[in-house]
Amino acid sequence: MNRLPDAVALDEVRRALVVKLRHHGDVLLASPVIAVLKRHAPAAEIDALVYADTAPMLALHPGLAELHLVDRHWRSQRNLARIGAELALVRRLSARRYDLIIHLTDGWRGAWLTRLLRPRWSVAPERRSAGRRWRSSFTHLVPSPRAGGRHEVETNLDTLRRIGIQPAMSERHLVLEAGDDARRSVQALLAAHDLLPQRFVHLHPTSRWLFKCWTAEGWAELIHRLQREGWPVVITAAPDEAERAMTAAITARLANPVVDLGGRLNLKELAALTAQARLFVGVDSAPMHIAAAMRTPAVALFGPSGEAIWGPWGAPRTGEHRVVASGNHRCRPCGLDGCGGGKVSDCLATLEAGRVWDAVSAALRSAV
């Protein structure tokens, strides 16, 4: 295999920092970078820097040495408190003396930290509009992929390819460890509701981005069909008021009850629950990526976002992941927050329950 002339000498990397300051699902999709880097540089300690609220996505990752956090609330603090928090973070990171920094986004915080920490090697996505200051912040830049077709996991792994690491197919899986506490908590919940592992369907119909959501009527019809086939349904949602309002609108349309755990689970417990389900059904959201990480077969509903980039990643334990999207809207994926920015996406609002049911019933038949 040809070696890059500027490949990083992995045997000389003592500590590396992976920076992913994005939302929950984005952080989980970065988990293979840590695993692959650790496998190819086993003597190195791998740290990560993420937003505090997304920490459960990487906490307990077997390849991780330390997890450093940025609190989004720092921005709302008074100047002295915010500056103090930022300086404390820089001191903690400086004490680790990183040889390599892998910055997985085009955010400026990662660039400035790289300049301050002065690692021997650093890699980040190319950002043509940022000019010389961005380019000079890193020793290696990753060319931008063509729009429309490269999955986010592969785009993250491109940072490793750029420094001379070629991940094997078997290494490119998501890594999410629920933990014993979460597993025990979910086991107790299942027992309390007389649910058996692999004998229920997990629905997470909501997203913090409501323009990614299907209709309450559609979800209620899907639940009716599942119950008619004898499948118990567990429904989850974040404690957010808008998401809980949506699940309330769904359950209000049901003739028979479901197990509603909306707002009751933390992210680790959500992962443990999903791992016990026969099938996960949801929209383009962090819980969909959690299902993929737990190798639970998933049916994912997509509208304005693109499944080629954001679809369920990896092979489930049985069957396959399925994506359902409107075939009547050539404008998708548009990436807009609803048609015309109106927070409602026609491609999802008009998605027929029959099409979703066809995918769900096929997934249940193959998930044996």
BALOBA-1460 file (C-alpha; in Angstrom, 3 decimals):
// residues 368
<rec num="1" residu="m" x="0.000" y="0.000" z="0.000"/>
<rec num="2" residu="n" x="1.324" y="3.452" z="-0.877"/>
<rec num="3" residu="r" x="2.252" y="5.578" z="2.106"/>
<rec num="4" residu="l" x="1.433" y="9.269" z="2.170"/>
<rec num="5" residu="p" x="4.565" y="11.418" z="2.130"/>
<rec num="6" residu="d" x="3.175" y="13.479" z="5.031"/>
<rec num="7" residu="a" x="1.626" y="10.593" z="6.996"/>
<rec num="8" residu="v" x="1.691" y="10.932" z="10.765"/>
<rec num="9" residu="a" x="4.189" y="8.722" z="12.587"/>
<rec num="10" residu="l" x="1.677" y="6.934" z="14.774"/>
<rec num="11" residu="d" x="4.308" y="5.282" z="16.928"/>
<rec num="12" residu="e" x="5.360" y="8.776" z="18.011"/>
<rec num="13" residu="v" x="1.856" y="9.844" z="19.067"/>
<rec num="14" residu="r" x="1.558" y="9.687" z="22.849"/>
<rec num="15" residu="r" x="-1.723" y="11.596" z="23.162"/>
<rec num="16" residu="a" x="-4.338" y="12.682" z="20.650"/>
<rec num="17" residu="l" x="-7.412" y="14.869" z="20.951"/>
<rec num="18" residu="v" x="-10.554" y="14.378" z="18.844"/>
<rec num="19" residu="v" x="-12.744" y="17.503" z="18.703"/>
<rec num="20" residu="k" x="-16.435" y="17.193" z="17.776"/>
<rec num="21" residu="l" x="-18.482" y="20.170" z="18.958"/>
<rec num="22" residu="r" x="-21.865" y="19.395" z="17.455"/>
<rec num="23" residu="h" x="-25.184" y="17.774" z="18.413"/>
<rec num="24" residu="h" x="-25.773" y="14.338" z="19.934"/>
<rec num="25" residu="g" x="-26.079" y="12.355" z="16.721"/>
<rec num="26" residu="d" x="-23.067" y="14.055" z="15.172"/>
<rec num="27" residu="v" x="-20.947" y="13.141" z="18.186"/>
<rec num="28" residu="l" x="-22.042" y="9.493" z="18.050"/>
<rec num="29" residu="l" x="-21.150" y="9.361" z="14.350"/>
<rec num="30" residu="a" x="-17.632" y="10.429" z="15.330"/>
<rec num="31" residu="s" x="-17.196" y="7.440" z="17.668"/>
<rec num="32" residu="p" x="-15.505" y="5.257" z="14.985"/>
<rec num="33" residu="v" x="-12.678" y="7.803" z="14.712"/>
<rec num="34" residu="i" x="-11.673" y="7.114" z="18.308"/>
<rec num="35" residu="a" x="-11.906" y="3.340" z="17.889"/>
<rec num="36" residu="v" x="-9.933" y="3.282" z="14.633"/>
<rec num="37" residu="l" x="-7.254" y="5.640" z="15.895"/>
<rec num="38" residu="k" x="-6.817" y="3.587" z="19.068"/>
<rec num="39" residu="r" x="-6.497" y="0.393" z="17.066"/>
<rec num="40" residu="h" x="-3.838" y="1.835" z="14.762"/>
<rec num="41" residu="a" x="-1.998" y="3.676" z="17.563"/>
<rec num="42" residu="p" x="-2.555" y="1.338" z="20.535"/>
<rec num="43" residu="a" x="0.097" y="2.987" z="22.712"/>
<rec num="44" residu="a" x="-1.511" y="6.432" z="22.387"/>
<rec num="45" residu="e" x="-4.043" y="7.905" z="24.805"/>
<rec num="46" residu="i" x="-7.063" y="9.237" z="22.916"/>
<rec num="47" residu="d" x="-9.084" y="12.099" z="24.415"/>
<rec num="48" residu="a" x="-12.173" y="13.840" z="23.072"/>
<rec num="49" residu="l" x="-13.653" y="17.330" z="23.393"/>
<rec num="50" residu="v" x="-17.437" y="17.666" z="23.058"/>
<rec num="51" residu="y" x="-20.282" y="19.779" z="24.383"/>
<rec num="52" residu="a" x="-21.279" y="18.754" z="27.907"/>
<rec num="53" residu="d" x="-24.831" y="17.760" z="26.974"/>
<rec num="54" residu="t" x="-23.525" y="15.342" z="24.324"/>
<rec num="55" residu="a" x="-21.026" y="13.626" z="26.650"/>
<rec num="56" residu="p" x="-23.172" y="10.452" z="27.098"/>
<rec num="57" residu="m" x="-22.588" y="9.672" z="23.419"/>
<rec num="58" residu="l" x="-18.883" y="9.031" z="24.118"/>
<rec num="59" residu="a" x="-18.757" y="8.349" z="27.856"/>
<rec num="60" residu="l" x="-17.537" y="4.778" z="28.528"/>
<rec num="61" residu="h" x="-16.122" y="4.507" z="24.996"/>
<rec num="62" residu="p" x="-13.476" y="1.771" z="25.406"/>
<rec num="63" residu="g" x="-10.927" y="3.644" z="23.305"/>
<rec num="64" residu="l" x="-11.207" y="6.899" z="25.236"/>
<rec num="65" residu="a" x="-8.759" y="8.034" z="27.926"/>
<rec num="66" residu="e" x="-10.325" y="11.375" z="28.939"/>
<rec num="67" residu="l" x="-13.465" y="13.247" z="27.919"/>
<rec num="68" residu="h" x="-13.231" y="17.042" z="28.043"/>
<rec num="69" residu="l" x="-16.342" y="19.199" z="27.980"/>
<rec num="70" residu="v" x="-17.468" y="22.599" z="26.766"/>
<rec num="71" residu="d" x="-20.616" y="23.872" z="28.465"/>
<rec num="72" residu="r" x="-22.944" y="25.671" z="26.061"/>
<rec num="73" residu="h" x="-24.071" y="27.853" z="28.991"/>
<rec num="74" residu="w" x="-20.675" y="29.519" z="29.143"/>
<rec num="75" residu="r" x="-21.877" y="31.870" z="26.431"/>
<rec num="76" residu="s" x="-24.629" y="33.224" z="28.701"/>
<rec num="77" residu="q" x="-22.316" y="33.833" z="31.667"/>
<rec num="78" residu="r" x="-20.768" y="37.147" z="32.580"/>
<rec num="79" residu="n" x="-17.528" y="37.952" z="30.814"/>
<rec num="80" residu="l" x="-15.186" y="37.083" z="33.700"/>
<rec num="81" residu="a" x="-16.922" y="33.763" z="34.421"/>
<rec num="82" residu="r" x="-16.917" y="32.797" z="30.735"/>
<rec num="83" residu="i" x="-13.272" y="33.727" z="30.285"/>
<rec num="84" residu="g" x="-12.373" y="31.828" z="33.441"/>
<rec num="85" residu="a" x="-14.130" y="28.682" z="32.219"/>
<rec num="86" residu="e" x="-12.425" y="28.903" z="28.823"/>
<rec num="87" residu="l" x="-8.991" y="29.417" z="30.363"/>
<rec num="88" residu="a" x="-9.509" y="26.479" z="32.723"/>
<rec num="89" residu="l" x="-10.331" y="24.279" z="29.739"/>
<rec num="90" residu="v" x="-7.206" y="25.423" z="27.895"/>
<rec num="91" residu="r" x="-5.088" y="24.665" z="30.967"/>
<rec num="92" residu="r" x="-6.537" y="21.160" z="31.245"/>
<rec num="93" residu="l" x="-5.925" y="20.481" z="27.580"/>
<rec num="94" residu="s" x="-2.444" y="21.999" z="27.662"/>
<rec num="95" residu="a" x="-1.492" y="19.707" z="30.527"/>
<rec num="96" residu="r" x="-2.179" y="16.703" z="28.276"/>
<rec num="97" residu="r" x="0.505" y="17.808" z="25.756"/>
<rec num="98" residu="y" x="-1.160" y="16.472" z="22.629"/>
<rec num="99" residu="d" x="0.930" y="15.303" z="19.707"/>
<rec num="100" residu="l" x="-2.091" y="15.089" z="17.389"/>
<rec num="101" residu="i" x="-5.387" y="16.984" z="17.180"/>
<rec num="102" residu="i" x="-8.212" y="15.772" z="14.956"/>
<rec num="103" residu="h" x="-10.777" y="18.519" z="14.432"/>
<rec num="104" residu="l" x="-13.888" y="17.029" z="12.828"/>
<rec num="105" residu="t" x="-15.831" y="20.191" z="11.991"/>
<rec num="106" residu="d" x="-15.222" y="23.602" z="10.458"/>
<rec num="107" residu="g" x="-15.756" y="25.436" z="13.752"/>
<rec num="108" residu="w" x="-13.272" y="28.099" z="14.764"/>
<rec num="109" residu="r" x="-12.984" y="26.940" z="18.379"/>
<rec num="110" residu="g" x="-11.063" y="23.878" z="17.222"/>
<rec num="111" residu="a" x="-8.772" y="26.002" z="15.097"/>
<rec num="112" residu="w" x="-7.951" y="28.403" z="17.915"/>
<rec num="113" residu="l" x="-7.403" y="25.543" z="20.361"/>
<rec num="114" residu="t" x="-5.027" y="23.920" z="17.898"/>
<rec num="115" residu="r" x="-3.058" y="27.138" z="17.646"/>
<rec num="116" residu="l" x="-2.877" y="27.425" z="21.434"/>
<rec num="117" residu="l" x="-2.026" y="23.774" z="22.096"/>
<rec num="118" residu="r" x="0.572" y="23.565" z="19.306"/>
<rec num="119" residu="p" x="0.503" y="19.824" z="18.583"/>
<rec num="120" residu="r" x="3.088" y="18.340" z="16.253"/>
<rec num="121" residu="w" x="0.303" y="17.240" z="13.865"/>
<rec num="122" residu="s" x="-3.238" y="18.482" z="13.355"/>
<rec num="123" residu="v" x="-5.926" y="17.714" z="10.794"/>
<rec num="124" residu="a" x="-9.244" y="19.344" z="9.935"/>
<rec num="125" residu="p" x="-11.664" y="19.685" z="7.012"/>
<rec num="126" residu="e" x="-10.730" y="22.090" z="4.291"/>
<rec num="127" residu="r" x="-12.575" y="25.390" z="4.575"/>
<rec num="128" residu="r" x="-11.903" y="27.327" z="1.427"/>
<rec num="129" residu="s" x="-13.784" y="30.462" z="2.430"/>
<rec num="130" residu="a" x="-11.871" y="30.769" z="5.721"/>
<rec num="131" residu="g" x="-8.610" y="31.871" z="4.118"/>
<rec num="132" residu="r" x="-5.035" y="31.633" z="5.250"/>
<rec num="133" residu="r" x="-5.669" y="31.724" z="9.000"/>
<rec num="134" residu="w" x="-7.658" y="28.493" z="8.847"/>
<rec num="135" residu="r" x="-5.146" y="26.763" z="6.603"/>
<rec num="136" residu="s" x="-2.205" y="27.758" z="8.770"/>
<rec num="137" residu="s" x="-3.885" y="26.392" z="11.903"/>
<rec num="138" residu="f" x="-3.409" y="22.764" z="10.787"/>
<rec num="139" residu="t" x="-0.665" y="20.619" z="9.314"/>
<rec num="140" residu="h" x="-3.142" y="18.541" z="7.267"/>
<rec num="141" residu="l" x="-6.414" y="19.499" z="5.575"/>
<rec num="142" residu="v" x="-9.063" y="17.076" z="4.277"/>
<rec num="143" residu="p" x="-10.512" y="17.926" z="0.845"/>
<rec num="144" residu="s" x="-14.236" y="18.617" z="0.948"/>
<rec num="145" residu="p" x="-16.346" y="15.773" z="-0.480"/>
<rec num="146" residu="r" x="-18.725" y="16.453" z="-3.307"/>
<rec num="147" residu="a" x="-22.159" y="17.429" z="-2.066"/>
<rec num="148" residu="g" x="-24.859" y="14.841" z="-1.702"/>
<rec num="149" residu="g" x="-23.479" y="11.372" z="-1.231"/>
<rec num="150" residu="r" x="-20.803" y="10.638" z="1.393"/>
<rec num="151" residu="h" x="-22.020" y="9.405" z="4.755"/>
<rec num="152" residu="e" x="-20.995" y="11.485" z="7.753"/>
<rec num="153" residu="v" x="-19.178" y="8.511" z="9.294"/>
<rec num="154" residu="e" x="-16.951" y="8.225" z="6.226"/>
<rec num="155" residu="t" x="-16.394" y="11.977" z="6.163"/>
<rec num="156" residu="n" x="-15.209" y="11.808" z="9.777"/>
<rec num="157" residu="l" x="-12.926" y="8.886" z="8.968"/>
<rec num="158" residu="d" x="-11.441" y="10.869" z="6.075"/>
<rec num="159" residu="t" x="-9.479" y="12.828" z="8.683"/>
<rec num="160" residu="l" x="-7.679" y="9.584" z="9.548"/>
<rec num="161" residu="r" x="-7.190" y="8.642" z="5.907"/>
<rec num="162" residu="r" x="-5.584" y="12.034" z="5.344"/>
<rec num="163" residu="i" x="-2.875" y="11.280" z="7.924"/>
<rec num="164" residu="g" x="-2.154" y="7.777" z="6.611"/>
<rec num="165" residu="i" x="-4.663" y="5.502" z="8.394"/>
<rec num="166" residu="q" x="-6.848" y="3.302" z="6.183"/>
<rec num="167" residu="p" x="-9.755" y="1.941" z="8.260"/>
<rec num="168" residu="a" x="-10.849" y="-1.596" z="7.473"/>
<rec num="169" residu="m" x="-14.550" y="-2.151" z="6.854"/>
<rec num="170" residu="s" x="-14.773" y="-4.100" z="10.107"/>
<rec num="171" residu="e" x="-13.484" y="-1.061" z="12.032"/>
<rec num="172" residu="r" x="-16.047" y="1.459" z="10.830"/>
<rec num="173" residu="h" x="-18.831" y="0.674" z="13.294"/>
<rec num="174" residu="l" x="-20.458" y="3.063" z="15.768"/>
<rec num="175" residu="v" x="-19.431" y="2.660" z="19.391"/>
<rec num="176" residu="l" x="-21.895" y="3.375" z="22.195"/>
<rec num="177" residu="e" x="-21.659" y="1.771" z="25.622"/>
<rec num="178" residu="a" x="-24.888" y="1.980" z="27.639"/>
<rec num="179" residu="g" x="-23.321" y="0.883" z="30.925"/>
<rec num="180" residu="d" x="-24.469" y="-1.468" z="33.648"/>
<rec num="181" residu="d" x="-26.565" y="1.117" z="35.514"/>
<rec num="182" residu="a" x="-28.619" y="1.908" z="32.413"/>
<rec num="183" residu="r" x="-29.069" y="-1.764" z="31.578"/>
<rec num="184" residu="r" x="-30.309" y="-2.546" z="35.090"/>
<rec num="185" residu="s" x="-32.697" y="0.416" z="35.019"/>
<rec num="186" residu="v" x="-34.177" y="-0.651" z="31.676"/>
<rec num="187" residu="q" x="-34.426" y="-4.274" z="32.757"/>
<rec num="188" residu="a" x="-36.538" y="-3.145" z="35.716"/>
<rec num="189" residu="l" x="-38.720" y="-0.985" z="33.463"/>
<rec num="190" residu="l" x="-39.348" y="-3.849" z="31.045"/>
<rec num="191" residu="a" x="-40.259" y="-6.181" z="33.897"/>
<rec num="192" residu="a" x="-42.636" y="-3.583" z="35.359"/>
<rec num="193" residu="h" x="-44.490" y="-3.428" z="32.039"/>
<rec num="194" residu="d" x="-44.356" y="-7.187" z="31.355"/>
<rec num="195" residu="l" x="-42.201" y="-6.677" z="28.283"/>
<rec num="196" residu="l" x="-39.787" y="-9.308" z="27.040"/>
<rec num="197" residu="p" x="-36.509" y="-8.524" z="25.229"/>
<rec num="198" residu="q" x="-36.894" y="-8.623" z="21.439"/>
<rec num="199" residu="r" x="-40.678" y="-8.815" z="21.796"/>
<rec num="200" residu="f" x="-41.571" y="-5.134" z="21.513"/>
<rec num="201" residu="v" x="-41.170" y="-2.322" z="18.976"/>
<rec num="202" residu="h" x="-39.536" y="0.938" z="20.037"/>
<rec num="203" residu="l" x="-40.896" y="4.135" z="18.476"/>
<rec num="204" residu="h" x="-39.203" y="7.497" z="18.872"/>
<rec num="205" residu="p" x="-41.359" y="9.761" z="16.690"/>
<rec num="206" residu="t" x="-39.891" y="13.107" z="17.685"/>
<rec num="207" residu="s" x="-36.850" y="15.241" z="17.035"/>
<rec num="208" residu="r" x="-35.685" y="18.536" z="18.462"/>
<rec num="209" residu="w" x="-36.089" y="19.691" z="14.853"/>
<rec num="210" residu="l" x="-39.833" y="19.363" z="14.318"/>
<rec num="211" residu="f" x="-39.511" y="19.796" z="10.548"/>
<rec num="212" residu="k" x="-37.967" y="16.297" z="10.535"/>
<rec num="213" residu="c" x="-41.081" y="14.772" z="12.131"/>
<rec num="214" residu="w" x="-43.947" y="12.790" z="10.617"/>
<rec num="215" residu="t" x="-47.598" y="13.425" z="11.533"/>
<rec num="216" residu="a" x="-49.352" y="12.368" z="14.740"/>
<rec num="217" residu="e" x="-52.039" y="10.735" z="12.588"/>
<rec num="218" residu="g" x="-49.458" y="8.690" z="10.739"/>
<rec num="219" residu="w" x="-47.796" y="7.468" z="13.918"/>
<rec num="220" residu="a" x="-51.143" y="6.564" z="15.458"/>
<rec num="221" residu="e" x="-52.064" y="4.522" z="12.383"/>
<rec num="222" residu="l" x="-48.709" y="2.724" z="12.495"/>
<rec num="223" residu="i" x="-49.168" y="1.899" z="16.183"/>
<rec num="224" residu="h" x="-52.680" y="0.591" z="15.464"/>
<rec num="225" residu="r" x="-51.299" y="-1.782" z="12.836"/>
<rec num="226" residu="l" x="-48.491" y="-2.956" z="15.121"/>
<rec num="227" residu="q" x="-50.919" y="-3.664" z="17.948"/>
<rec num="228" residu="r" x="-53.243" y="-5.482" z="15.588"/>
<rec num="229" residu="e" x="-50.320" y="-7.792" z="14.763"/>
<rec num="230" residu="g" x="-49.699" y="-8.390" z="18.465"/>
<rec num="231" residu="w" x="-46.635" y="-6.162" z="18.914"/>
<rec num="232" residu="p" x="-46.343" y="-4.179" z="22.159"/>
<rec num="233" residu="v" x="-45.145" y="-0.636" z="21.481"/>
<rec num="234" residu="v" x="-42.821" y="1.474" z="23.622"/>
<rec num="235" residu="i" x="-42.755" y="5.161" z="22.753"/>
<rec num="236" residu="t" x="-40.023" y="7.565" z="23.845"/>
<rec num="237" residu="a" x="-39.268" y="11.263" z="23.503"/>
<rec num="238" residu="a" x="-36.995" y="13.867" z="25.023"/>
<rec num="239" residu="p" x="-38.357" y="15.830" z="28.016"/>
<rec num="240" residu="d" x="-38.661" y="18.876" z="25.737"/>
<rec num="241" residu="e" x="-42.141" y="20.418" z="25.913"/>
<rec num="242" residu="a" x="-42.726" y="20.356" z="22.145"/>
<rec num="243" residu="e" x="-41.683" y="16.700" z="21.865"/>
<rec num="244" residu="r" x="-43.888" y="15.666" z="24.769"/>
<rec num="245" residu="a" x="-46.789" y="17.553" z="23.169"/>
<rec num="246" residu="m" x="-46.290" y="15.526" z="20.011"/>
<rec num="247" residu="t" x="-46.309" y="12.180" z="21.796"/>
<rec num="248" residu="a" x="-49.429" y="13.304" z="23.671"/>
<rec num="249" residu="a" x="-51.096" y="14.057" z="20.335"/>
<rec num="250" residu="i" x="-50.179" y="10.546" z="19.151"/>
<rec num="251" residu="t" x="-51.380" y="8.683" z="22.252"/>
<rec num="252" residu="a" x="-54.624" y="10.684" z="22.312"/>
<rec num="253" residu="r" x="-55.538" y="9.062" z="18.989"/>
<rec num="254" residu="l" x="-55.015" y="5.473" z="20.193"/>
<rec num="255" residu="a" x="-57.719" y="3.019" z="21.138"/>
<rec num="256" residu="n" x="-55.237" y="0.867" z="23.064"/>
<rec num="257" residu="p" x="-52.456" y="2.161" z="25.308"/>
<rec num="258" residu="v" x="-48.728" y="1.984" z="24.665"/>
<rec num="259" residu="v" x="-45.858" y="2.064" z="27.141"/>
<rec num="260" residu="d" x="-45.056" y="5.780" z="27.143"/>
<rec num="261" residu="l" x="-41.572" y="6.477" z="28.496"/>
<rec num="262" residu="g" x="-41.356" y="9.950" z="26.999"/>
<rec num="263" residu="g" x="-39.110" y="12.218" z="29.064"/>
<rec num="264" residu="r" x="-38.262" y="9.437" z="31.548"/>
<rec num="265" residu="l" x="-35.017" y="8.070" z="30.134"/>
<rec num="266" residu="n" x="-31.540" y="9.516" z="29.955"/>
<rec num="267" residu="l" x="-29.443" y="8.875" z="26.863"/>
<rec num="268" residu="k" x="-27.702" y="5.806" z="28.283"/>
<rec num="269" residu="e" x="-31.061" y="4.305" z="29.285"/>
<rec num="270" residu="l" x="-32.428" y="5.090" z="25.838"/>
<rec num="271" residu="a" x="-29.542" y="3.118" z="24.351"/>
<rec num="272" residu="a" x="-30.160" y="0.203" z="26.720"/>
<rec num="273" residu="l" x="-33.863" y="0.190" z="25.855"/>
<rec num="274" residu="t" x="-33.225" y="0.283" z="22.115"/>
<rec num="275" residu="a" x="-30.801" y="-2.618" z="22.432"/>
<rec num="276" residu="q" x="-33.647" y="-4.749" z="23.802"/>
<rec num="277" residu="a" x="-36.167" y="-3.881" z="21.054"/>
<rec num="278" residu="r" x="-36.943" y="-6.099" z="18.076"/>
<rec num="279" residu="l" x="-37.194" y="-2.988" z="15.889"/>
<rec num="280" residu="f" x="-36.672" y="0.752" z="16.167"/>
<rec num="281" residu="v" x="-38.845" y="3.164" z="14.158"/>
<rec num="282" residu="g" x="-38.121" y="6.890" z="14.124"/>
<rec num="283" residu="v" x="-37.014" y="9.916" z="12.157"/>
<rec num="284" residu="d" x="-33.619" y="11.409" z="11.351"/>
<rec num="285" residu="s" x="-32.497" y="12.063" z="14.914"/>
<rec num="286" residu="a" x="-29.966" y="11.022" z="17.539"/>
<rec num="287" residu="p" x="-32.143" y="8.076" z="18.731"/>
<rec num="288" residu="m" x="-32.036" y="6.656" z="15.193"/>
<rec num="289" residu="h" x="-28.230" y="6.735" z="15.322"/>
<rec num="290" residu="i" x="-28.358" y="5.206" z="18.807"/>
<rec num="291" residu="a" x="-30.411" y="2.312" z="17.408"/>
<rec num="292" residu="a" x="-27.808" y="1.786" z="14.695"/>
<rec num="293" residu="a" x="-25.029" y="1.836" z="17.286"/>
<rec num="294" residu="m" x="-26.865" y="-0.790" z="19.364"/>
<rec num="295" residu="r" x="-27.252" y="-2.886" z="16.182"/>
<rec num="296" residu="t" x="-31.040" y="-2.812" z="16.450"/>
<rec num="297" residu="p" x="-32.768" y="-2.942" z="13.042"/>
<rec num="298" residu="a" x="-34.202" y="0.475" z="12.233"/>
<rec num="299" residu="v" x="-36.855" y="1.940" z="9.991"/>
<rec num="300" residu="a" x="-36.035" y="5.616" z="9.547"/>
<rec num="301" residu="l" x="-38.334" y="8.252" z="8.038"/>
<rec num="302" residu="f" x="-36.507" y="10.912" z="6.063"/>
<rec num="303" residu="g" x="-37.737" y="14.210" z="4.670"/>
<rec num="304" residu="p" x="-35.634" y="17.339" z="4.081"/>
<rec num="305" residu="s" x="-32.400" y="15.707" z="5.290"/>
<rec num="306" residu="g" x="-30.540" y="13.213" z="3.139"/>
<rec num="307" residu="e" x="-30.322" y="9.526" z="4.021"/>
<rec num="308" residu="a" x="-27.145" y="9.117" z="1.961"/>
<rec num="309" residu="i" x="-25.309" y="11.290" z="4.480"/>
<rec num="310" residu="w" x="-27.353" y="10.787" z="7.655"/>
<rec num="311" residu="g" x="-29.028" y="7.380" z="7.291"/>
<rec num="312" residu="p" x="-28.669" y="4.523" z="9.838"/>
<rec num="313" residu="w" x="-25.058" y="3.348" z="9.768"/>
<rec num="314" residu="g" x="-23.727" y="-0.169" z="10.016"/>
<rec num="315" residu="a" x="-25.171" y="-3.669" z="9.994"/>
<rec num="316" residu="p" x="-27.861" y="-4.525" z="12.566"/>
<rec num="317" residu="r" x="-27.795" y="-7.820" z="14.425"/>
<rec num="318" residu="t" x="-30.485" y="-9.210" z="12.101"/>
<rec num="319" residu="g" x="-32.117" y="-8.060" z="8.879"/>
<rec num="320" residu="e" x="-31.241" y="-4.595" z="7.627"/>
<rec num="321" residu="h" x="-31.952" y="-0.942" z="8.181"/>
<rec num="322" residu="r" x="-34.675" y="0.584" z="6.009"/>
<rec num="323" residu="v" x="-35.304" y="4.180" z="4.990"/>
<rec num="324" residu="v" x="-38.737" y="5.483" z="4.034"/>
<rec num="325" residu="a" x="-38.954" y="8.763" z="2.144"/>
<rec num="326" residu="s" x="-41.474" y="10.401" z="-0.132"/>
<rec num="327" residu="g" x="-41.021" y="9.494" z="-3.769"/>
<rec num="328" residu="n" x="-43.202" y="12.388" z="-4.898"/>
<rec num="329" residu="h" x="-40.906" y="15.235" z="-3.939"/>
<rec num="330" residu="r" x="-37.960" y="15.675" z="-6.283"/>
<rec num="331" residu="c" x="-36.853" y="18.654" z="-4.206"/>
<rec num="332" residu="r" x="-35.715" y="16.424" z="-1.348"/>
<rec num="333" residu="p" x="-33.323" y="16.347" z="0.297"/>
<rec num="334" residu="c" x="-33.360" y="20.135" z="0.485"/>
<rec num="335" residu="g" x="-31.794" y="20.680" z="3.905"/>
<rec num="336" residu="l" x="-34.366" y="23.360" z="4.748"/>
<rec num="337" residu="d" x="-36.180" y="23.699" z="8.066"/>
<rec num="338" residu="g" x="-39.523" y="22.956" z="6.453"/>
<rec num="339" residu="c" x="-40.856" y="24.077" z="3.090"/>
<rec num="340" residu="g" x="-40.011" y="27.729" z="2.672"/>
<rec num="341" residu="g" x="-38.522" y="27.697" z="6.179"/>
<rec num="342" residu="g" x="-42.045" y="27.184" z="7.555"/>
<rec num="343" residu="k" x="-41.102" y="24.330" z="9.943"/>
<rec num="344" residu="v" x="-43.418" y="21.849" z="8.173"/>
<rec num="345" residu="s" x="-42.021" y="19.538" z="5.480"/>
<rec num="346" residu="d" x="-44.518" y="18.484" z="2.805"/>
<rec num="347" residu="c" x="-42.445" y="15.411" z="1.979"/>
<rec num="348" residu="l" x="-43.125" y="14.111" z="5.505"/>
<rec num="349" residu="a" x="-46.595" y="15.562" z="5.990"/>
<rec num="350" residu="t" x="-47.810" y="13.663" z="2.910"/>
<rec num="351" residu="l" x="-45.962" y="10.399" z="3.614"/>
<rec num="352" residu="e" x="-48.522" y="7.589" z="3.533"/>
<rec num="353" residu="a" x="-48.902" y="5.331" z="6.563"/>
<rec num="354" residu="g" x="-49.135" y="2.361" z="4.204"/>
<rec num="355" residu="r" x="-45.610" y="2.940" z="2.902"/>
<rec num="356" residu="v" x="-44.228" y="3.135" z="6.415"/>
<rec num="357" residu="w" x="-46.116" y="0.006" z="7.427"/>
<rec num="358" residu="d" x="-44.769" y="-1.911" z="4.455"/>
<rec num="359" residu="a" x="-41.204" y="-1.152" z="5.589"/>
<rec num="360" residu="v" x="-41.965" y="-1.920" z="9.246"/>
<rec num="361" residu="s" x="-43.712" y="-5.234" z="8.518"/>
<rec num="362" residu="a" x="-40.882" y="-6.304" z="6.193"/>
<rec num="363" residu="a" x="-38.325" y="-5.413" z="8.862"/>
<rec num="364" residu="l" x="-40.199" y="-7.423" z="11.492"/>
<rec num="365" residu="r" x="-40.347" y="-10.454" z="9.212"/>
<rec num="366" residu="s" x="-36.581" y="-10.355" z="8.641"/>
<rec num="367" residu="a" x="-35.585" y="-9.520" z="12.229"/>
<rec num="368" residu="v" x="-35.756" y="-13.066" z="13.573"/>
